């Protein structure tokens, strides 16, 4: 159990910075979606609530469960301190004052973030150990051979114009990839149009997965659809969205695999 936690003063500073930097809830939601990799966090948010309440809920949720979510909390603090473009605030009424307030909040958070360097160092060590363990796994002959096989199949699909056959082949690649790393892919993978729906398990948690291979970039509308499905599942059901051709708008700054 990790006994070192983020200080209360840093938690307060993070709330203030997030509230001041993003004036509109849509911008706040996009930033949080791109920054927080664990979909369980945002799946609980009431996006109809006031912005300050949303920020308070998210930060408190992370702060009260630091044994599990401290990496997410530290990442959120770091990403907020990296914000240096406040042009979206300058365009608003009293924009100059809003920019000054946001800048001051970010600077205050940055000072407190530096004081938590030991926590960041611990997290870097954890990630390094995980990376070493993963690299050791993929270097084993059987796993490596299977990865090479799946990679060849996937690259072969890139030049295919048979969309239906391509979809079924991608479904097979995903199922076998999940099985290779003991993610227990469920048998109920199915194809609907250009979308693959399925499920897998990781560390005792069930995940729904949606994968799309379409010409258009995936938008928040598709991600919200998956989020709606998750809200009707049990609390321990999370989600993973895979878009082969990427994401549009502010989602483009997210990783290629986006959990919702």
C-alpha positions, 0 to 999 in steps of 0.5 A: 500500500502506498502511504505517500499521498498528494497533499491537500493544498495541491488537491485544492490548487488542482481544483482551482486551476481546472475550474479557471482554465476551462470556462466551458464544460465541453472543453473541460470534458475533452481535456479530462477524457484525453488525460485520464486513461481509466474510463471508470473515473469519468463514467461516474460524472454527472455532466449536467452538473455545474462545472465546479462541481464536476471538477470537485467530484473528479479530483476528490474521486482520485484523491480519496482512492490514491492507492488505486488512482494516484497515477491518474491524479499525478498525470492530471496535475502534470498536464494542467501545469503544462497548459500555456495557451489561454487564447480560448479565455481571451475571447470571452467577456472580461477575457484579460481578467480570466486569462490572468486568473487562470495563469495564476492558478496554473503557476500556483499548482506548478509550485505544489506539483514540484514538491511531489517529485518523490511520488512521480519518481515512485510512479516512474519506477512502477511503470519501468518495472511494468515495461521490463516485465512486458518486454520480457513477455513479448521476447519469448519465442511463442509470444513473439511468433504470434505477434509477428503473425498477427502484425502481418495479417493486420498490415495485409488488411490495410490494402484490402477493399473488401470491407466485410472481409476486412472486418471479419479479419480484424475481429479475429486479430483482436480476439487472438491478440487479447487471448495472447495476453490472457485478456479472456476475450468473450466469444460474443464478438460480432460485426455490425456494419463497420463496427466490431462489438465485443468484451474482454477481462483484465485484472478481474474487470470486464471491458466492453470494446467497440472497434471501427474501421471507417473512412470518417474519423470517430467523434465524441458522438460515438464515444458517448454512445459507448459511455451510455452502454457502460452506464447501463452495466455494473459498476465494474464494467469499463470500456475500450474504443478502437478507431483504426483511422483515428479521432476528430477534433480535440480527440485527436490529442488522445492516444489511439486507444481511448477508454470511455 
